[in-house]
Amino acid sequence: MSQESAYIQDRLKNNKFVGAICGAVDYLAKNGLLTNFKHTGNAQYLWKDFDQYQNKSEFLEEQTVRDNNLVTANGTAPLEFTKQVLKMIMFKNSEQIDKDIYLYEFGFYQYCKEYGNPFY
């Protein structure tokens, strides 16, 4: 096991936060680091030759999946991934994170219609 894989394994085992999106999820799958976690990724068929990927039944066809201290996402989910990571680390309260992500997803003017101007 590489030093990087051992570091990630230690974090997962000791309930420390880990986030992976796109190719980073492929790395986790290839190194058997998704075991015991529900997860997602770009596509499970990409991992068919990864001998250490053992928990195929825990793959969920969703944009992001959060399971305990692990957030995984496919490459088309950068905003959803960011939202789940921010919630996992409790960066702000959940409602404020939802509003912040809404701003970036729908833009300033739609945000103002929904929540009011955030700069007043």
Backbone as XML, in Angstrom:
<?xml version="1.0"?>
<chain id="A" units="angstrom">
  <residue number="1" name="MET">
    <atom name="N" x="0.855" y="-1.182" z="0.000"/>
    <atom name="CA" x="0.000" y="0.000" z="0.000"/>
    <atom name="C" x="0.894" y="1.237" z="0.000"/>
  </residue>
  <residue number="2" name="SER">
    <atom name="N" x="0.540" y="2.193" z="-0.848"/>
    <atom name="CA" x="1.325" y="3.424" z="-0.925"/>
    <atom name="C" x="1.124" y="4.276" z="0.326"/>
  </residue>
  <residue number="3" name="GLN">
    <atom name="N" x="1.999" y="5.222" z="0.511"/>
    <atom name="CA" x="1.906" y="6.137" z="1.650"/>
    <atom name="C" x="0.597" y="6.929" z="1.592"/>
  </residue>
  <residue number="4" name="GLU">
    <atom name="N" x="0.204" y="7.334" z="0.383"/>
    <atom name="CA" x="-1.038" y="8.101" z="0.217"/>
    <atom name="C" x="-2.255" y="7.264" z="0.592"/>
  </residue>
  <residue number="5" name="SER">
    <atom name="N" x="-2.283" y="6.015" z="0.102"/>
    <atom name="CA" x="-3.405" y="5.129" z="0.413"/>
    <atom name="C" x="-3.484" y="4.846" z="1.906"/>
  </residue>
  <residue number="6" name="ALA">
    <atom name="N" x="-2.337" y="4.641" z="2.530"/>
    <atom name="CA" x="-2.309" y="4.393" z="3.981"/>
    <atom name="C" x="-2.838" y="5.608" z="4.741"/>
  </residue>
  <residue number="7" name="TYR">
    <atom name="N" x="-2.485" y="6.787" z="4.278"/>
    <atom name="CA" x="-2.961" y="8.021" z="4.921"/>
    <atom name="C" x="-4.482" y="8.117" z="4.822"/>
  </residue>
  <residue number="8" name="ILE">
    <atom name="N" x="-5.026" y="7.869" z="3.636"/>
    <atom name="CA" x="-6.478" y="7.936" z="3.452"/>
    <atom name="C" x="-7.164" y="6.846" z="4.263"/>
  </residue>
  <residue number="9" name="GLN">
    <atom name="N" x="-6.626" y="5.659" z="4.248"/>
    <atom name="CA" x="-7.196" y="4.559" z="5.028"/>
    <atom name="C" x="-7.239" y="4.914" z="6.517"/>
  </residue>
  <residue number="10" name="ASP">
    <atom name="N" x="-6.184" y="5.518" z="7.009"/>
    <atom name="CA" x="-6.135" y="5.938" z="8.410"/>
    <atom name="C" x="-7.215" y="6.972" z="8.705"/>
  </residue>
  <residue number="11" name="ARG">
    <atom name="N" x="-7.384" y="7.926" z="7.821"/>
    <atom name="CA" x="-8.420" y="8.952" z="8.012"/>
    <atom name="C" x="-9.810" y="8.315" z="8.041"/>
  </residue>
  <residue number="12" name="LEU">
    <atom name="N" x="-10.074" y="7.435" z="7.090"/>
    <atom name="CA" x="-11.384" y="6.794" z="7.047"/>
    <atom name="C" x="-11.631" y="5.947" z="8.296"/>
  </residue>
  <residue number="13" name="LYS">
    <atom name="N" x="-10.635" y="5.206" z="8.699"/>
    <atom name="CA" x="-10.747" y="4.324" z="9.864"/>
    <atom name="C" x="-10.954" y="5.114" z="11.152"/>
  </residue>
  <residue number="14" name="ASN">
    <atom name="N" x="-10.350" y="6.288" z="11.241"/>
    <atom name="CA" x="-10.408" y="7.089" z="12.463"/>
    <atom name="C" x="-11.431" y="8.220" z="12.395"/>
  </residue>
  <residue number="15" name="ASN">
    <atom name="N" x="-12.414" y="8.041" z="11.506"/>
    <atom name="CA" x="-13.551" y="8.959" z="11.398"/>
    <atom name="C" x="-13.149" y="10.404" z="11.117"/>
  </residue>
  <residue number="16" name="LYS">
    <atom name="N" x="-12.107" y="10.584" z="10.319"/>
    <atom name="CA" x="-11.697" y="11.918" z="9.875"/>
    <atom name="C" x="-12.250" y="12.134" z="8.475"/>
  </residue>
  <residue number="17" name="PHE">
    <atom name="N" x="-12.485" y="13.373" z="8.119"/>
    <atom name="CA" x="-13.157" y="13.703" z="6.874"/>
    <atom name="C" x="-12.328" y="13.372" z="5.642"/>
  </residue>
  <residue number="18" name="VAL">
    <atom name="N" x="-13.010" y="12.803" z="4.640"/>
    <atom name="CA" x="-12.412" y="12.527" z="3.343"/>
    <atom name="C" x="-13.453" y="12.886" z="2.284"/>
  </residue>
  <residue number="19" name="GLY">
    <atom name="N" x="-13.026" y="13.601" z="1.259"/>
    <atom name="CA" x="-13.883" y="13.920" z="0.127"/>
    <atom name="C" x="-13.179" y="13.534" z="-1.154"/>
  </residue>
  <residue number="20" name="ALA">
    <atom name="N" x="-13.929" y="12.943" z="-2.083"/>
    <atom name="CA" x="-13.351" y="12.533" z="-3.362"/>
    <atom name="C" x="-14.367" y="12.762" z="-4.471"/>
  </residue>
  <residue number="21" name="ILE">
    <atom name="N" x="-13.898" y="13.356" z="-5.558"/>
    <atom name="CA" x="-14.746" y="13.621" z="-6.713"/>
    <atom name="C" x="-14.026" y="13.147" z="-7.966"/>
  </residue>
  <residue number="22" name="CYS">
    <atom name="N" x="-14.785" y="12.625" z="-8.907"/>
    <atom name="CA" x="-14.292" y="12.233" z="-10.225"/>
    <atom name="C" x="-13.154" y="11.211" z="-10.117"/>
  </residue>
  <residue number="23" name="GLY">
    <atom name="N" x="-12.003" y="11.505" z="-10.626"/>
    <atom name="CA" x="-10.885" y="10.573" z="-10.626"/>
    <atom name="C" x="-10.394" y="10.211" z="-9.236"/>
  </residue>
  <residue number="24" name="ALA">
    <atom name="N" x="-10.637" y="11.074" z="-8.266"/>
    <atom name="CA" x="-10.234" y="10.755" z="-6.896"/>
    <atom name="C" x="-11.039" y="9.573" z="-6.352"/>
  </residue>
  <residue number="25" name="VAL">
    <atom name="N" x="-12.293" y="9.441" z="-6.782"/>
    <atom name="CA" x="-13.095" y="8.281" z="-6.370"/>
    <atom name="C" x="-12.541" y="7.025" z="-7.039"/>
  </residue>
  <residue number="26" name="ASP">
    <atom name="N" x="-12.102" y="7.166" z="-8.288"/>
    <atom name="CA" x="-11.465" y="6.030" z="-8.966"/>
    <atom name="C" x="-10.260" y="5.547" z="-8.161"/>
  </residue>
  <residue number="27" name="TYR">
    <atom name="N" x="-9.475" y="6.479" z="-7.654"/>
    <atom name="CA" x="-8.307" y="6.127" z="-6.837"/>
    <atom name="C" x="-8.722" y="5.350" z="-5.596"/>
  </residue>
  <residue number="28" name="LEU">
    <atom name="N" x="-9.775" y="5.822" z="-4.932"/>
    <atom name="CA" x="-10.257" y="5.117" z="-3.741"/>
    <atom name="C" x="-10.713" y="3.703" z="-4.095"/>
  </residue>
  <residue number="29" name="ALA">
    <atom name="N" x="-11.431" y="3.567" z="-5.202"/>
    <atom name="CA" x="-11.911" y="2.248" z="-5.624"/>
    <atom name="C" x="-10.733" y="1.331" z="-5.947"/>
  </residue>
  <residue number="30" name="LYS">
    <atom name="N" x="-9.780" y="1.834" z="-6.694"/>
    <atom name="CA" x="-8.633" y="1.024" z="-7.108"/>
    <atom name="C" x="-7.842" y="0.508" z="-5.913"/>
  </residue>
  <residue number="31" name="ASN">
    <atom name="N" x="-7.819" y="1.282" z="-4.844"/>
    <atom name="CA" x="-7.025" y="0.932" z="-3.670"/>
    <atom name="C" x="-7.855" y="0.323" z="-2.537"/>
  </residue>
  <residue number="32" name="GLY">
    <atom name="N" x="-9.093" y="-0.048" z="-2.832"/>
    <atom name="CA" x="-9.928" y="-0.722" z="-1.843"/>
    <atom name="C" x="-10.354" y="0.154" z="-0.686"/>
  </residue>
  <residue number="33" name="LEU">
    <atom name="N" x="-10.389" y="1.468" z="-0.895"/>
    <atom name="CA" x="-10.677" y="2.392" z="0.197"/>
    <atom name="C" x="-12.165" y="2.748" z="0.324"/>
  </residue>
  <residue number="34" name="LEU">
    <atom name="N" x="-13.001" y="2.171" z="-0.523"/>
    <atom name="CA" x="-14.444" y="2.404" z="-0.423"/>
    <atom name="C" x="-15.157" y="1.319" z="0.373"/>
  </residue>
  <residue number="35" name="THR">
    <atom name="N" x="-14.422" y="0.319" z="0.803"/>
    <atom name="CA" x="-15.008" y="-0.783" z="1.557"/>
    <atom name="C" x="-15.697" y="-0.258" z="2.810"/>
  </residue>
  <residue number="36" name="ASN">
    <atom name="N" x="-16.913" y="-0.743" z="3.024"/>
    <atom name="CA" x="-17.763" y="-0.361" z="4.171"/>
    <atom name="C" x="-18.384" y="1.022" z="4.043"/>
  </residue>
  <residue number="37" name="PHE">
    <atom name="N" x="-18.320" y="1.616" z="2.863"/>
    <atom name="CA" x="-18.936" y="2.930" z="2.639"/>
    <atom name="C" x="-19.865" y="2.876" z="1.435"/>
  </residue>
  <residue number="38" name="LYS">
    <atom name="N" x="-21.041" y="3.475" z="1.583"/>
    <atom name="CA" x="-21.858" y="3.761" z="0.416"/>
    <atom name="C" x="-21.105" y="4.839" z="-0.362"/>
  </residue>
  <residue number="39" name="HIS">
    <atom name="N" x="-21.198" y="4.792" z="-1.688"/>
    <atom name="CA" x="-20.403" y="5.712" z="-2.488"/>
    <atom name="C" x="-20.982" y="5.844" z="-3.889"/>
  </residue>
  <residue number="40" name="THR">
    <atom name="N" x="-20.475" y="6.818" z="-4.622"/>
    <atom name="CA" x="-20.777" y="6.995" z="-6.030"/>
    <atom name="C" x="-19.476" y="7.296" z="-6.750"/>
  </residue>
  <residue number="41" name="GLY">
    <atom name="N" x="-19.563" y="7.561" z="-8.017"/>
    <atom name="CA" x="-18.397" y="7.889" z="-8.828"/>
    <atom name="C" x="-18.846" y="8.117" z="-10.248"/>
  </residue>
  <residue number="42" name="ASN">
    <atom name="N" x="-17.905" y="8.216" z="-11.167"/>
    <atom name="CA" x="-18.268" y="8.473" z="-12.566"/>
    <atom name="C" x="-19.078" y="7.321" z="-13.149"/>
  </residue>
  <residue number="43" name="ALA">
    <atom name="N" x="-18.597" y="6.099" z="-13.012"/>
    <atom name="CA" x="-19.313" y="4.917" z="-13.486"/>
    <atom name="C" x="-18.615" y="3.689" z="-12.921"/>
  </residue>
  <residue number="44" name="GLN">
    <atom name="N" x="-19.389" y="2.799" z="-12.394"/>
    <atom name="CA" x="-18.828" y="1.618" z="-11.743"/>
    <atom name="C" x="-18.104" y="0.701" z="-12.720"/>
  </residue>
  <residue number="45" name="TYR">
    <atom name="N" x="-18.528" y="0.672" z="-13.971"/>
    <atom name="CA" x="-17.865" y="-0.221" z="-14.938"/>
    <atom name="C" x="-16.396" y="0.143" z="-15.139"/>
  </residue>
  <residue number="46" name="LEU">
    <atom name="N" x="-16.031" y="1.370" z="-14.838"/>
    <atom name="CA" x="-14.629" y="1.799" z="-14.961"/>
    <atom name="C" x="-13.731" y="1.056" z="-13.971"/>
  </residue>
  <residue number="47" name="TRP">
    <atom name="N" x="-14.318" y="0.482" z="-12.951"/>
    <atom name="CA" x="-13.554" y="-0.164" z="-11.886"/>
    <atom name="C" x="-13.549" y="-1.684" z="-12.013"/>
  </residue>
  <residue number="48" name="LYS">
    <atom name="N" x="-14.027" y="-2.217" z="-13.117"/>
    <atom name="CA" x="-14.181" y="-3.672" z="-13.259"/>
    <atom name="C" x="-12.876" y="-4.436" z="-13.103"/>
  </residue>
  <residue number="49" name="ASP">
    <atom name="N" x="-11.764" y="-3.813" z="-13.386"/>
    <atom name="CA" x="-10.466" y="-4.486" z="-13.257"/>
    <atom name="C" x="-9.747" y="-4.163" z="-11.945"/>
  </residue>
  <residue number="50" name="PHE">
    <atom name="N" x="-10.424" y="-3.481" z="-11.036"/>
    <atom name="CA" x="-9.823" y="-3.128" z="-9.746"/>
    <atom name="C" x="-10.080" y="-4.259" z="-8.751"/>
  </residue>
  <residue number="51" name="ASP">
    <atom name="N" x="-9.101" y="-5.102" z="-8.548"/>
    <atom name="CA" x="-9.248" y="-6.265" z="-7.664"/>
    <atom name="C" x="-9.576" y="-5.880" z="-6.226"/>
  </residue>
  <residue number="52" name="GLN">
    <atom name="N" x="-9.131" y="-4.739" z="-5.772"/>
    <atom name="CA" x="-9.348" y="-4.348" z="-4.378"/>
    <atom name="C" x="-10.714" y="-3.704" z="-4.148"/>
  </residue>
  <residue number="53" name="TYR">
    <atom name="N" x="-11.440" y="-3.424" z="-5.219"/>
    <atom name="CA" x="-12.794" y="-2.865" z="-5.086"/>
    <atom name="C" x="-13.754" y="-4.004" z="-4.781"/>
  </residue>
  <residue number="54" name="GLN">
    <atom name="N" x="-14.194" y="-4.086" z="-3.527"/>
    <atom name="CA" x="-14.936" y="-5.244" z="-3.040"/>
    <atom name="C" x="-16.425" y="-5.018" z="-2.806"/>
  </residue>
  <residue number="55" name="ASN">
    <atom name="N" x="-16.848" y="-3.810" z="-2.659"/>
    <atom name="CA" x="-18.241" y="-3.593" z="-2.234"/>
    <atom name="C" x="-19.091" y="-2.947" z="-3.331"/>
  </residue>
  <residue number="56" name="LYS">
    <atom name="N" x="-19.231" y="-3.660" z="-4.420"/>
    <atom name="CA" x="-19.992" y="-3.172" z="-5.572"/>
    <atom name="C" x="-21.444" y="-2.847" z="-5.220"/>
  </residue>
  <residue number="57" name="SER">
    <atom name="N" x="-22.023" y="-3.551" z="-4.264"/>
    <atom name="CA" x="-23.425" y="-3.333" z="-3.905"/>
    <atom name="C" x="-23.645" y="-2.017" z="-3.165"/>
  </residue>
  <residue number="58" name="GLU">
    <atom name="N" x="-22.588" y="-1.384" z="-2.713"/>
    <atom name="CA" x="-22.708" y="-0.110" z="-1.988"/>
    <atom name="C" x="-22.630" y="1.099" z="-2.924"/>
  </residue>
  <residue number="59" name="PHE">
    <atom name="N" x="-22.472" y="0.855" z="-4.229"/>
    <atom name="CA" x="-22.431" y="1.939" z="-5.212"/>
    <atom name="C" x="-23.850" y="2.442" z="-5.449"/>
  </residue>
  <residue number="60" name="LEU">
    <atom name="N" x="-24.038" y="3.756" z="-5.384"/>
    <atom name="CA" x="-25.337" y="4.381" z="-5.619"/>
    <atom name="C" x="-25.232" y="5.293" z="-6.837"/>
  </residue>
  <residue number="61" name="GLU">
    <atom name="N" x="-26.167" y="5.179" z="-7.751"/>
    <atom name="CA" x="-26.176" y="6.018" z="-8.946"/>
    <atom name="C" x="-26.770" y="7.383" z="-8.601"/>
  </residue>
  <residue number="62" name="GLU">
    <atom name="N" x="-25.977" y="8.197" z="-7.942"/>
    <atom name="CA" x="-26.375" y="9.538" z="-7.521"/>
    <atom name="C" x="-25.229" y="10.497" z="-7.784"/>
  </residue>
  <residue number="63" name="GLN">
    <atom name="N" x="-25.528" y="11.782" z="-7.787"/>
    <atom name="CA" x="-24.499" y="12.785" z="-8.024"/>
    <atom name="C" x="-23.459" y="12.793" z="-6.903"/>
  </residue>
  <residue number="64" name="THR">
    <atom name="N" x="-23.935" y="12.787" z="-5.679"/>
    <atom name="CA" x="-23.044" y="12.736" z="-4.522"/>
    <atom name="C" x="-23.615" y="11.747" z="-3.508"/>
  </residue>
  <residue number="65" name="VAL">
    <atom name="N" x="-22.731" y="11.187" z="-2.730"/>
    <atom name="CA" x="-23.137" y="10.309" z="-1.636"/>
    <atom name="C" x="-22.265" y="10.662" z="-0.436"/>
  </residue>
  <residue number="66" name="ARG">
    <atom name="N" x="-22.939" y="10.857" z="0.679"/>
    <atom name="CA" x="-22.215" y="11.063" z="1.938"/>
    <atom name="C" x="-22.528" y="9.890" z="2.853"/>
  </residue>
  <residue number="67" name="ASP">
    <atom name="N" x="-21.496" y="9.239" z="3.326"/>
    <atom name="CA" x="-21.646" y="8.138" z="4.270"/>
    <atom name="C" x="-20.636" y="8.358" z="5.383"/>
  </residue>
  <residue number="68" name="ASN">
    <atom name="N" x="-21.140" y="8.724" z="6.535"/>
    <atom name="CA" x="-20.310" y="9.046" z="7.692"/>
    <atom name="C" x="-19.288" y="10.120" z="7.332"/>
  </residue>
  <residue number="69" name="ASN">
    <atom name="N" x="-18.015" y="9.798" z="7.356"/>
    <atom name="CA" x="-16.962" y="10.799" z="7.144"/>
    <atom name="C" x="-16.440" y="10.820" z="5.709"/>
  </residue>
  <residue number="70" name="LEU">
    <atom name="N" x="-17.169" y="10.199" z="4.772"/>
    <atom name="CA" x="-16.749" y="10.156" z="3.374"/>
    <atom name="C" x="-17.810" y="10.760" z="2.467"/>
  </residue>
  <residue number="71" name="VAL">
    <atom name="N" x="-17.382" y="11.681" z="1.605"/>
    <atom name="CA" x="-18.237" y="12.215" z="0.552"/>
    <atom name="C" x="-17.603" y="11.839" z="-0.778"/>
  </residue>
  <residue number="72" name="THR">
    <atom name="N" x="-18.417" y="11.229" z="-1.655"/>
    <atom name="CA" x="-17.963" y="10.910" z="-3.003"/>
    <atom name="C" x="-18.905" y="11.570" z="-3.999"/>
  </residue>
  <residue number="73" name="ALA">
    <atom name="N" x="-18.373" y="11.871" z="-5.191"/>
    <atom name="CA" x="-19.187" y="12.507" z="-6.234"/>
    <atom name="C" x="-18.642" y="12.155" z="-7.598"/>
  </residue>
  <residue number="74" name="ASN">
    <atom name="N" x="-19.538" y="12.172" z="-8.583"/>
    <atom name="CA" x="-19.055" y="12.004" z="-9.945"/>
    <atom name="C" x="-18.569" y="13.355" z="-10.464"/>
  </residue>
  <residue number="75" name="GLY">
    <atom name="N" x="-17.907" y="13.336" z="-11.597"/>
    <atom name="CA" x="-17.269" y="14.541" z="-12.109"/>
    <atom name="C" x="-18.205" y="15.647" z="-12.545"/>
  </residue>
  <residue number="76" name="THR">
    <atom name="N" x="-19.496" y="15.361" z="-12.657"/>
    <atom name="CA" x="-20.458" y="16.388" z="-13.065"/>
    <atom name="C" x="-21.154" y="17.040" z="-11.871"/>
  </residue>
  <residue number="77" name="ALA">
    <atom name="N" x="-20.622" y="16.832" z="-10.685"/>
    <atom name="CA" x="-21.312" y="17.289" z="-9.475"/>
    <atom name="C" x="-20.468" y="18.206" z="-8.589"/>
  </residue>
  <residue number="78" name="PRO">
    <atom name="N" x="-19.758" y="19.185" z="-9.144"/>
    <atom name="CA" x="-18.893" y="19.987" z="-8.270"/>
    <atom name="C" x="-19.642" y="20.804" z="-7.214"/>
  </residue>
  <residue number="79" name="LEU">
    <atom name="N" x="-20.803" y="21.337" z="-7.554"/>
    <atom name="CA" x="-21.543" y="22.114" z="-6.557"/>
    <atom name="C" x="-22.142" y="21.221" z="-5.475"/>
  </residue>
  <residue number="80" name="GLU">
    <atom name="N" x="-22.722" y="20.094" z="-5.892"/>
    <atom name="CA" x="-23.294" y="19.166" z="-4.921"/>
    <atom name="C" x="-22.209" y="18.612" z="-4.001"/>
  </residue>
  <residue number="81" name="PHE">
    <atom name="N" x="-21.049" y="18.312" z="-4.584"/>
    <atom name="CA" x="-19.910" y="17.824" z="-3.801"/>
    <atom name="C" x="-19.492" y="18.874" z="-2.774"/>
  </residue>
  <residue number="82" name="THR">
    <atom name="N" x="-19.354" y="20.102" z="-3.225"/>
    <atom name="CA" x="-18.964" y="21.189" z="-2.323"/>
    <atom name="C" x="-19.971" y="21.326" z="-1.183"/>
  </residue>
  <residue number="83" name="LYS">
    <atom name="N" x="-21.257" y="21.270" z="-1.519"/>
    <atom name="CA" x="-22.299" y="21.381" z="-0.495"/>
    <atom name="C" x="-22.167" y="20.281" z="0.545"/>
  </residue>
  <residue number="84" name="GLN">
    <atom name="N" x="-21.988" y="19.045" z="0.103"/>
    <atom name="CA" x="-21.894" y="17.925" z="1.043"/>
    <atom name="C" x="-20.623" y="17.985" z="1.894"/>
  </residue>
  <residue number="85" name="VAL">
    <atom name="N" x="-19.523" y="18.408" z="1.288"/>
    <atom name="CA" x="-18.284" y="18.550" z="2.066"/>
    <atom name="C" x="-18.446" y="19.642" z="3.115"/>
  </residue>
  <residue number="86" name="LEU">
    <atom name="N" x="-19.003" y="20.784" z="2.739"/>
    <atom name="CA" x="-19.204" y="21.880" z="3.700"/>
    <atom name="C" x="-20.120" y="21.456" z="4.846"/>
  </residue>
  <residue number="87" name="LYS">
    <atom name="N" x="-21.143" y="20.677" z="4.523"/>
    <atom name="CA" x="-22.037" y="20.182" z="5.578"/>
    <atom name="C" x="-21.320" y="19.164" z="6.463"/>
  </residue>
  <residue number="88" name="MET">
    <atom name="N" x="-20.527" y="18.309" z="5.847"/>
    <atom name="CA" x="-19.807" y="17.293" z="6.618"/>
    <atom name="C" x="-18.867" y="17.942" z="7.627"/>
  </residue>
  <residue number="89" name="ILE">
    <atom name="N" x="-18.150" y="18.975" z="7.216"/>
    <atom name="CA" x="-17.204" y="19.619" z="8.130"/>
    <atom name="C" x="-17.866" y="20.692" z="8.986"/>
  </residue>
  <residue number="90" name="MET">
    <atom name="N" x="-19.181" y="20.853" z="8.816"/>
    <atom name="CA" x="-19.970" y="21.837" z="9.559"/>
    <atom name="C" x="-19.377" y="23.244" z="9.438"/>
  </residue>
  <residue number="91" name="PHE">
    <atom name="N" x="-19.089" y="23.626" z="8.191"/>
    <atom name="CA" x="-18.503" y="24.932" z="7.904"/>
    <atom name="C" x="-19.428" y="26.063" z="8.339"/>
  </residue>
  <residue number="92" name="LYS">
    <atom name="N" x="-20.698" y="25.922" z="8.048"/>
    <atom name="CA" x="-21.765" y="26.828" z="8.486"/>
    <atom name="C" x="-22.961" y="25.936" z="8.787"/>
  </residue>
  <residue number="93" name="ASN">
    <atom name="N" x="-24.058" y="26.555" z="9.222"/>
    <atom name="CA" x="-25.255" y="25.742" z="9.424"/>
    <atom name="C" x="-25.789" y="25.294" z="8.060"/>
  </residue>
  <residue number="94" name="SER">
    <atom name="N" x="-26.516" y="24.214" z="8.062"/>
    <atom name="CA" x="-26.974" y="23.574" z="6.832"/>
    <atom name="C" x="-27.798" y="24.512" z="5.958"/>
  </residue>
  <residue number="95" name="GLU">
    <atom name="N" x="-28.660" y="25.293" z="6.570"/>
    <atom name="CA" x="-29.498" y="26.225" z="5.814"/>
    <atom name="C" x="-28.652" y="27.273" z="5.095"/>
  </residue>
  <residue number="96" name="GLN">
    <atom name="N" x="-27.636" y="27.803" z="5.753"/>
    <atom name="CA" x="-26.784" y="28.810" z="5.127"/>
    <atom name="C" x="-25.960" y="28.202" z="3.989"/>
  </residue>
  <residue number="97" name="ILE">
    <atom name="N" x="-25.500" y="26.984" z="4.166"/>
    <atom name="CA" x="-24.760" y="26.313" z="3.092"/>
    <atom name="C" x="-25.661" y="26.123" z="1.878"/>
  </residue>
  <residue number="98" name="ASP">
    <atom name="N" x="-26.909" y="25.695" z="2.116"/>
    <atom name="CA" x="-27.854" y="25.538" z="1.004"/>
    <atom name="C" x="-28.044" y="26.858" z="0.261"/>
  </residue>
  <residue number="99" name="LYS">
    <atom name="N" x="-28.181" y="27.930" z="1.007"/>
    <atom name="CA" x="-28.362" y="29.251" z="0.383"/>
    <atom name="C" x="-27.114" y="29.670" z="-0.384"/>
  </residue>
  <residue number="100" name="ASP">
    <atom name="N" x="-25.947" y="29.448" z="0.173"/>
    <atom name="CA" x="-24.703" y="29.819" z="-0.507"/>
    <atom name="C" x="-24.554" y="29.057" z="-1.823"/>
  </residue>
  <residue number="101" name="ILE">
    <atom name="N" x="-24.827" y="27.780" z="-1.803"/>
    <atom name="CA" x="-24.711" y="26.974" z="-3.019"/>
    <atom name="C" x="-25.773" y="27.397" z="-4.033"/>
  </residue>
  <residue number="102" name="TYR">
    <atom name="N" x="-26.962" y="27.731" z="-3.569"/>
    <atom name="CA" x="-28.026" y="28.211" z="-4.452"/>
    <atom name="C" x="-27.548" y="29.436" z="-5.229"/>
  </residue>
  <residue number="103" name="LEU">
    <atom name="N" x="-26.838" y="30.330" z="-4.567"/>
    <atom name="CA" x="-26.306" y="31.528" z="-5.220"/>
    <atom name="C" x="-25.421" y="31.156" z="-6.405"/>
  </residue>
  <residue number="104" name="TYR">
    <atom name="N" x="-24.551" y="30.190" z="-6.221"/>
    <atom name="CA" x="-23.637" y="29.794" z="-7.295"/>
    <atom name="C" x="-24.313" y="28.931" z="-8.358"/>
  </residue>
  <residue number="105" name="GLU">
    <atom name="N" x="-25.360" y="28.227" z="-7.967"/>
    <atom name="CA" x="-26.046" y="27.373" z="-8.926"/>
    <atom name="C" x="-26.994" y="28.166" z="-9.826"/>
  </residue>
  <residue number="106" name="PHE">
    <atom name="N" x="-27.703" y="29.111" z="-9.247"/>
    <atom name="CA" x="-28.734" y="29.826" z="-10.000"/>
    <atom name="C" x="-28.391" y="31.281" z="-10.287"/>
  </residue>
  <residue number="107" name="GLY">
    <atom name="N" x="-27.345" y="31.798" z="-9.699"/>
    <atom name="CA" x="-26.913" y="33.162" z="-9.973"/>
    <atom name="C" x="-27.509" y="34.184" z="-9.024"/>
  </residue>
  <residue number="108" name="PHE">
    <atom name="N" x="-26.917" y="35.358" z="-9.093"/>
    <atom name="CA" x="-27.257" y="36.449" z="-8.182"/>
    <atom name="C" x="-28.723" y="36.871" z="-8.273"/>
  </residue>
  <residue number="109" name="TYR">
    <atom name="N" x="-29.230" y="37.053" z="-9.493"/>
    <atom name="CA" x="-30.584" y="37.604" z="-9.631"/>
    <atom name="C" x="-31.656" y="36.623" z="-9.185"/>
  </residue>
  <residue number="110" name="GLN">
    <atom name="N" x="-31.474" y="35.343" z="-9.503"/>
    <atom name="CA" x="-32.415" y="34.336" z="-9.028"/>
    <atom name="C" x="-32.330" y="34.214" z="-7.511"/>
  </residue>
  <residue number="111" name="TYR">
    <atom name="N" x="-31.113" y="34.299" z="-6.971"/>
    <atom name="CA" x="-30.929" y="34.256" z="-5.518"/>
    <atom name="C" x="-31.705" y="35.403" z="-4.861"/>
  </residue>
  <residue number="112" name="CYS">
    <atom name="N" x="-31.582" y="36.597" z="-5.419"/>
    <atom name="CA" x="-32.286" y="37.761" z="-4.867"/>
    <atom name="C" x="-33.794" y="37.559" z="-4.875"/>
  </residue>
  <residue number="113" name="LYS">
    <atom name="N" x="-34.317" y="36.961" z="-5.946"/>
    <atom name="CA" x="-35.754" y="36.684" z="-6.002"/>
    <atom name="C" x="-36.171" y="35.701" z="-4.911"/>
  </residue>
  <residue number="114" name="GLU">
    <atom name="N" x="-35.312" y="34.720" z="-4.659"/>
    <atom name="CA" x="-35.637" y="33.677" z="-3.689"/>
    <atom name="C" x="-35.397" y="34.113" z="-2.242"/>
  </residue>
  <residue number="115" name="TYR">
    <atom name="N" x="-34.257" y="34.780" z="-1.993"/>
    <atom name="CA" x="-33.837" y="35.070" z="-0.616"/>
    <atom name="C" x="-33.622" y="36.549" z="-0.305"/>
  </residue>
  <residue number="116" name="GLY">
    <atom name="N" x="-33.647" y="37.381" z="-1.315"/>
    <atom name="CA" x="-33.332" y="38.799" z="-1.110"/>
    <atom name="C" x="-31.862" y="39.051" z="-1.381"/>
  </residue>
  <residue number="117" name="ASN">
    <atom name="N" x="-31.496" y="40.287" z="-1.472"/>
    <atom name="CA" x="-30.120" y="40.664" z="-1.767"/>
    <atom name="C" x="-29.228" y="40.368" z="-0.562"/>
  </residue>
  <residue number="118" name="PRO">
    <atom name="N" x="-28.197" y="39.532" z="-0.757"/>
    <atom name="CA" x="-27.352" y="39.157" z="0.377"/>
    <atom name="C" x="-26.398" y="40.260" z="0.800"/>
  </residue>
  <residue number="119" name="PHE">
    <atom name="N" x="-26.327" y="41.343" z="0.050"/>
    <atom name="CA" x="-25.371" y="42.403" z="0.340"/>
    <atom name="C" x="-26.005" y="43.620" z="1.010"/>
  </residue>
  <residue number="120" name="TYR">
    <atom name="N" x="-27.307" y="43.526" z="1.332"/>
    <atom name="CA" x="-27.959" y="44.625" z="2.054"/>
    <atom name="C" x="-28.118" y="44.245" z="3.492"/>
  </residue>
</chain>
